[in-house]
Amino acid sequence: MADTSLSLLDRLQQQPDAAAWDRLVELYSPVLRAWLRRYDALAPADVDDLVQDVLLAVNKDLPAFHHSGQAGAFRSWLRTILVHRLQYFWRSRQRQPAGVGGSSFLDVVQQLQDGQTPTSQLWDEEHNRQVIRRLLELAEPRFAKPTWRSFQLQVLEGWTADRVAAELKMPLHSVLRREIARTSGAAGSG
């Protein structure tokens, strides 16, 4: 679910338009910003600049991106771009009189580059959480409040249909319809 939609990637590669790029930026700016804020060496302005640099690199290089068909291919590619932008940032700052970061900053960047380290695995986990959170934020306004709350309680919090019906004072059949749709959709995705 947290994987980037192949249709969005295809659209951006074949016939990019402002709406598709806006969607990508909406999804990934918060992911990148949250990740970059963890580095003490980065000032808020540096974070903003790096997010912009990464997204510009994605824009430039996406036509050449080839999705391997493996889950997380875009996520991994994005992580690689982030690593390269961070390395460039670190090298450019080392040439300035008051260098930032130092060897610990470079160590973290190198760990992020290696897809098997705890740091890169944390990137994957946080990427998935951030993208799912952002997708849910974007979807919520499209639903009536009781429908959305029912979804949250059943799908995200694991409540039973009868408990949701009682809590929301909804007919059980309304909640069960949502449950049937959710489980039948999950059963078909395996």
MOSUL-V876109 format. One record per helix or strand of 2 or more residues. SS is the DSSP state (helix for helix, strand for strand). FROM is the first residue (numbers start at 1). LEN is the number of residues. If there is no record, write none. Layout:
<<SS & FROM & LEN> <SS & FROM & LEN>>
This chain:
<<helix & 6 & 9> <helix & 18 & 19> <helix & 44 & 21> <helix & 73 & 22> <helix & 103 & 11> <helix & 118 & 23> <helix & 145 & 12> <helix & 161 & 8> <helix & 172 & 16>>
